[in-house]
Amino acid sequence: MTQFANDHLRKAVREQYGKVAESDNSDCGNSATSCCDESSSDAKTTSMKLGYSNTDVCEVPDGANMGLGCGNPKAIASLKPGETVLDLGSGGGFDCFLAVREVGESGQVIGVDMTHEMLSKARKNAADAGYGNVDFRLGEIENLPVADSSVDVIISNCVINLSPEKAKVFRESLRVLKPGGRLAISDVVATAELPEKFKNDMALFTGCMSGASSIKAIETMLKDAGFDEIAIKPKDESRDFIRNWVPDSKIEDYVVSATIEAIKPKA
């Protein structure tokens, strides 16, 4: 794929989620497909279906949780006090604010997002809630504005599938992780070859579906980047909510939510 084509895809994603950020609604924000369960107008309910607790959804700043995502990366991240956490595609800051609770005042959380509207929303949420150790940065996940070997844990929720250069995302992830650092993400993966009509549907791409890579392809990209202890676990039960993203399309026969974990070698 050419750089022009990659930039075209990024522009489409940026525009889609800019609209979501500017919407007054708490969920997808419009009728276009996106990474959430559009059958519910309640972002809290949607997030609890994805594995978040009632405490999680009730103790973040208003507006941080927009019902986006396909899982709960915090549940597999095993965050510890004092750690530095990086969230790829941080949106309104939902997962960042949950991570702050885990790492405490001695830790730091960095959110990176390429959408200006999302970044503004997240920064306002942080300021309103008085968080001092959360830093939201503008940038692309293929070119992270983060120093080498400076992060303990990388989390992400239904974002890397939106990248047209996933191998580059994983190489960048390895670069910024400290030796022994870990990757703990939730994302959509392909379990079968997508029909051409799905691959060519931009709404399905910006909706976290047609850009999904196979489990084997993700494993290969992670290995090539230099990661060890790779574990990708598809969640078949996620087909129930994926079905609602595009009703009657049978998209759930081709993609599923999964947890993706890996470790940067210590030496």
Secondary structure, DSSP 4 states (H G I P E B T S, - for coil): --HHHHHHHHHHHHHHHHHHHH-SSSSS-SSS--SS-TT-S-HHHHHHHTT--HHHHHSSPTTS--S--SS-THHHH---TT-EEEEET-TTSHHHHHHHHHH-TTSEEEEEES-HHHHHHHHHHHHHHT-SSEEEEE-BTTB-SS-TT-EEEEEEES-GGG-S-HHHHHHHHHHHEEEEEEEEEEEEEESSPPPHHHHT-HHHHHTTSTTPPBHHHHHHHHHHHT-EEEEEEEEGGGHHHHHHHSTTS-GGGTEEEEEEEEE----
